[in-house]
Amino acid sequence: MSAEVINYDDALASYDPVLGLEVHVELNTATKMFCGCTNEFGGAPNTHTCPVCLGLPGSLPVVNEKAVEAAIRIGLALNCSIAEWCRFARKNYFYPDVPKNYQISQYDEPIAFEGWTEVEVDGETYRIEIERAHMEEDAGKSKHVGGSTGRLQGADHSLMDYNRAGTPLIEIVTKPIEGTGAKAPRVARAYVAMLRDLVKALDVSDARMEQGSLRCDANVSLRPIGQQEYGLRTETKNVNSLRSVERALTYEITRQGSILQSGGRVHQETRHFDEQTGTTSPGRSKEQAEDYRYFPEPDLVPVAPSREWVDELRTTLPEPPAQRRKRLTGEWGFSELEMRDVVSAGALDLIEATVAAGSSAQPARKWWMGELSRHANDTGIELEAVAITPAQVAELQGLVDARTINDKLARQVIEHVLAGEGGPADVVNARGLAVVSDDGALGEAVDAAIAANPDVADKIKSGKVQAAGALIGAVMKQMKGQADAGRVRELILEKLG
């Protein structure tokens, strides 16, 4: 039976979505989860590998203490209980990117469990129950060559890169999330954004979704409104942007609603999300947990963190991201929309550092969300990678506040700072970009502007003071933007008043 396509609102009119989110966080430890190989993104293929992360016979894993520490801190920040005793298990399956045919993970004895957190959407707070946060290792990466889509289908051959194999991962799994209604995709987005901010605040991950260091498997099912039993779910794998999380779930809710409305049956399966089309496509039928034939990992001793250590780590937790945003919104006088945009752009830390370096908050927001965000977009880099520091942005604004330069000149100064010509003050001095406030030079330019625009001068003489803007513009043009606009206006009015 082919499904009649219905729209999102129609799907939500008849069905209640239930979410389940599994977020993988790659830790930023110096070395991998079970060996001493460098844990870093990229590098020439297969240059960060050893017998342990390649799973060669006779090699033995050793747990990375820093990864355990990070797992405990994440668990505590999510209000989880921390296990007094837990252990690793072997999750058996064969994929070329897991050469030893099993992944070392945790199964029924995770290090953190039974937690909760909250997210806010449109002023409404949603409590998200956390089932567990467990430790595991990442797999390597397959590269399929010869096809048009980069996937296995149609490829001539495949290449393997095991640099990522053994990277420490924390998988955070929610309990079923109910009661979100039409806002389900946005609640999911807000939750993933909260986790991204949290692990960055904890300094346990760079959380670069575009590099896969934080990625979400988004589960959703629909059930008729009023029914208690869950529907069959799909799991859209490895969604790696906040926007995609929202789009993928919106699409899945609509797709499942169309199937159910037509009397069809949703298949329990994994699905792939297509960024270009905003749609999902079938992956594989979803295995049940027992298919993985879990059993305790015999080469690793159990992990039993002392209560003293857990208590000590609890004291290192930062201010929760949501609380911090709320505090800074008030302190800086931002609107909710301004703060949301700042967070979405990844500019919060940069603005806070700029304010700490001496700038007021609104100018700091203006530079980071304006010129510098445009530069980041144009050059395809992260905002935090732009070649100017928060201290330099504060210095730039200081020059504006002192009327050494105006906003137009400040934008020129930024271009030269980004080009590596030094700090803002160095650029101003080297390129002679300071505002001209000398009355002699300004007076000559004003006289020239009045002579060239007699009709405007007559308007000002007749009391139409707002016409002075045209003469100010003429003076600025003569002086290539370096005139003190305020003083120019005063001189014009003195001469024509």
N, C-alpha and C positions, 0 to 999 in steps of 0.2 A: 504494500500500500504506500503510495507516495504521499508525503506530508504536505498539507496545505500550509503555505508560509503565512504566519501571523506576525504582528509586530510585537515589540517588547512590552508595551502597555497591555496588550491583549493577553499575552502570556502571564503577566503578573496579576491580571484580573481573575484568573482561574487557578493559578498555581503558586505555591509558596516555595521559594528557593531555600535550600539548606547548603551552607558552604562548609568546606573543610580545606584548610590551607597548610601546606607543608613547605616551609622555607628553608633552603640550604644556605648556610653562611660559611664561606671560606675564611678561615682564621689567618691572621697576618703574622703567625709565628715565624721565627727565622728559619726553622727547619721543618721537615714534614712530620706527619703524625707518628710514624713508627721507625723513622731512620734519620740520618743526619744530612740528607740531601737538602740543598737550598730550596726554600719555599718561596718562589717568586713567579710572577706572571710573565709569560713569553720566553724568550731565549731560543736559540737554535734547537730544533727538535731533538729530543732524547739526550740533552746535555746535562739535565739535572736528574739523573737516575742512578740506581745502585741495585745490587741483587735483592735487597729487601723490597723496594717499591716496584721492582719488576717481578717479584714473586718467584725468584729462582729457587730451586730445591736446596735445602740446607740453610737458607737465610732465616734469621729470626728477628721478629719485630720487637722494638722497645718503645713504650709509651712516652710521648712528649709531655713533660710535666706542665709546660706553659699552655699546652692545648687543654689539659685538664683544668688548669686554673681559669682559662677563658670560659670553658664550659660552665664552671661553677658560677662565675660572675654573671654570665648571661642568664643562668637559671635563677639566681637571686634577684636580678633586675626584673625578671618576669614573675616574681612572687612564687617561685617553685619551691617544693621541698627538695633538699639535696640528699641523695642517697648516702647512707653510711657505708654501704658496700654495694658495688655494682661490677659488672664484668662485660667483656666484649664477646661477640658471637661471630660466627662465620655465616654470611648470607650467600648461599650458593647459587650461582648462575654463571652462564658462560656468555661473555661478550668479548670481542677482541681487545676492547680497552681495559679489560680486567684480566691480565694474563694468567693469574693464578687460579682463575675460575671461581673465586669467591671474593667478596668484599668484607673487610673487617668492619663491623658495625656494632651497634648495641640493639638488643631486641626487647626482651621483657624485663630487663634490669637496667634501665637508663640512669644516667647520673642525675638528671633533674626531672621532676614530674609534678603533676597537679598544681599548676600555676594559673595565673590570670593576668590580664592587662586590660586597658581600656583605650578606645579610640573615639574620636569625636567627628561627626559628620553633620554639617548644617546645625551646629549647636546641640545636637543630640548625642548622648554618650552611649556607646555600645561596649558591653563587657565581653571580652573574648577569653574563653577558658582554654588553658594550655594543657594538653594531655601529657606531653613530655618534650624534653630537649635532650637529644642523645648525640654521642660522639661517633664519628665514623671517618673513613678515608674516602677521598674523591677518586674517580676513575681517570684513565688517560683520555685522549681525544682522538676520534677518527676523522680523517679527511678523505672524502670521496671525490675522486678526480675523474673528469671526463663528461659528467652530466651537466645539464643546464641549471639544475636547482641546487647543486652541492649535496644532494642526498644520495643514498645508496642506489636508488632506482635510476637506471640509465648511466651509471658511472662505469668507467673502464676498469678502474682499480681503486684500491683504498690504501691510504698511508696511516701509520700510527705514530702518535707522539705521546710518550709516557712522562713528559715533564710534570703534568698535573697529577699523575698517579701518586697517591699517598698524601695529597694535600689535606690538612686537617679540616674537617667539616663538622659543623653543628647543625643537625636537622631539628627544626622546631615545628612541632605538630599540634594543631589545635584540635579541640573536640568539635563536634558538629556545631556550627554557628547558625542559630535560628533567629527568627523575628526581625530580620533586616529588610524584608519586603523588597520594594523596588530599588532600595538603596544598596542592595547586596553587593553589586560590583564596586561601588564607591567605598563601602565599608572594607571590602577586601583591599582596595588600593590604600586606604588610610592605615590599615593594619601593616601592610608591607612597608609603607613609608615610615611608620613608627618603628618597626624593627630595624630598618636601614639607619634611622637616626640613632637608635639605641646602641647598636653595635659599634657605630662610629664614635658615639660619646664614650663608650666603654674602651675604645681604642683596641678592639680585638679583631677588627676587620676593616678594610677600606670600603667594603660594601659597594663596589663598582658594578652595578647591574649590567652595564654594557659589556663588561669583561667576564660576566658570569660568576663573580665572587659573591653575589647574592641573587638567588633565583627562586622562583616560586612554582610549585606544582599546585594548580588551582582545581580543587574538586567542587562540583556542584551537582545537586539533584533537585528535581521538582516533585512536589506532592500536591494533590488537590487540596485547596484551602479547607482547613478543618480536619484533615486527616493527620493522624499521629505517626503512622509508619512512613519511614523515609522511602523515597523513590530510588531507582537505580542511578548511580552517579557516573560521571565521566571525570577524567583527570587530565587536564591540559598541562603538559610537561614543560618545565624549564622556561617559563615566561620571565623575560629579563628586563622589563621596564615597568614602571608604575602605570603608565598609560596602557600598556599591553595587558596588564592584569585586569584592568577595568574593561577594556575592549573584549578580551577573550571571554570573560564571564558574561558580559552583555550578550555576546553572540551565542554562547552556549545556552543561556536561559531562553533566548528566542528560538534557537534550533530545537531544544528539547520540548519547549512548549508547542511548537508546530507539530512535532511527532505525536505528542500525547493528545493534542487536540484532534488529530486525524485518526485517533484510535490505534496508533502504532506503539512500539515498545522501544525505549531507550536501551542501547547496548552498553553494558559496563565495560569501558575500554579507556586506554590512554589516547590522547589526541595531541596534535601538533598545532601551534598557532602560527598563522601566516601574517607577518607584519604588514605586508603590502595590501592584502585584501581584507584584513580584519576578521578572517574566518578561521575555523579549525577544521582539521581533517583527521581521519582515523589513524591511530597508531597500532596498538596491539591489544588483544583482549587482556584485561587486567588480571594478573595472577593473584591468587589469594596468598596470604602470608605463608601458609604451610608449603606452598610451592617452592619456597626458597630453602626449605630443609635447614632451618637455623639450628646450630648447635654451639655450645660454648667454645670459644677460641682456646685451644689447648696450649698455645705458645705464649700466652700473656697471663700474668697474674691478675687477680681482681684488683679493682681500684677502691680504696677505702679512705677517703679524705677525712682527716681528723676534724672534730667539731671546732677545735681551736683555729685551724686553718680556715675553715668556712667562715667563722666569725670574723677573722682578720680580713678576709676578702670582702665581707659585707661592708666593712668600713671604707673600702675603696670605691664604692659605687658612686657614679656621678649623679647630679641632679637629673631626675627623669626628663626626657626630651619634651614631653607635653607641658610639664610644669615650667621648664626653662622657657619654652616659647611664650607661655602665658605671662611669665614674669617680664621677659624682654619686651613683649608687646606693650605692656603697661609702662615700663621704664622709658621706652623709646617713643611712645606716642604713635605707634603704627596702628593702622586699621587692621582688622582681621584679614581683609583681602590682601593688603600689603604684606603681612607676615606670611600668609599662605604662599604668595608668589616668591618671597625670599627663600622660604624653605624648599619649594619646588625647584628653584634655580640652584640650590646648594650654596647659597650665599650667606647663610646665617653665621657660620663661624668667621667668615671673612669680615662681615660687617661688625661683629662683636670685637674682633681684633683691631679693626680700624677705629672703633669708638675707644677702645682701650689705649690706642696710640694718640688720642687727643681730638679726634673729629667728633662733631655732633652726629647723631644717628641718621637723620634724614639726608644730609649730604652724602654720608657714607653709603646709604641705600641707593641714592641717585647714581653715584659713580659705578657701583658694582652691578646694579640692575640695568644701567644704561650703556654707557660707552664700553665698559669692560665685558658685559654679557654679549654685546654685539660682536666684539672682537673674538670672544671665545666661540661663538656660533660660526662666524666667518672662517675661522681657522680650524674648526672641528676639534677643539680641545675642551677639557673641563675648565670651569671658571677658576678653580683653585690652581690650575696650571698656568694661568696667564702670568706673563713675566713682569708683574708689579706686585709689591708687597702691601699688606694693609698699612704698614708704617708709612710707605711712600704715598698711598692714597690720602692718609691723614695729613701728610706734609703738603700735598697738593691742595687740599681743602684749606689748610692753614694759609697758603699763599693767596687763595681766593678771599678768605676772611679778612686778610690784611690789605686787600685791594691791590696787591702786587700784580696779580693777573685777574682777568675776568673769566667767566665760564667759557667763552669762545677760545680764549688763549689756553685755558686749562685743557681743553680737548686736544689742542695742538701739542701741549706738553706731554699728555698721555701717549700720543703717538710716538714721540721721541724716546720716552722712557721705555716703552715696549720694544723699541728698536735697539735698546741696549746702550743709550747715550748717557746713562746715569740717573740720579734721582731728580725729582721735579725742580729743586732749586738750582741744581747743576745745569739742567736744560734751559731754564729761564735765563741764567747768566750767560751761558755759552751762545745761545741763539738770540739774545736780546729781545726776549718776549715779554718783558715787563710792561705794564700799562704806563702810558705817558700821561703824567698829571701836571706837567709844567705849564703854567698859564700862558707863557709866551708862545709855545708851539701850539697849544690848544686854541689860543685866541686867533692866531693866523688861520688855522683850519676853519674856525667858526666864521671868520670874515669871508673866507672863500666860499663857504657853503651858502651864506646869506646872499652873496653876490650872484651865485649861480642859480638861486631859487627865490627870486624876488616875490613871486606870488605867495609862497609859503611864509616868507617874512611878513608880508602884509596881513596875512591871517593872524599870525601871532600878535602883531601890533594891535589888531582889532579885538584882541581878547581870546582868540581861539588857541589857548596854550597847548592843547593836545597836539596841535600841528607841529610842535617842536620835535616830535619823534622823527619826522622826515629829515629835518636838518641834522639831528643826532646821527641818523643813518648815513647821511652824506659825509659827515665828519669821520665816522668810523671807517667808511670806505676809503677816504683819503689816507687815513692812518693805519690801514690794514688791520683794523680791529683792535689796535693797541691804545686807543684813547680811553680816558677815564670817563665813562658815559655820564656819571653823576655830575662831574665838574663841567662837562660839555653843556649839559642842560642848564646849569647855573649860568654859564657864560652867555648862552643864547638869550636867556631871559633878561640878563643884565643889559645886553646890547639892544634888545628889542622891546624891553618893558616900558 
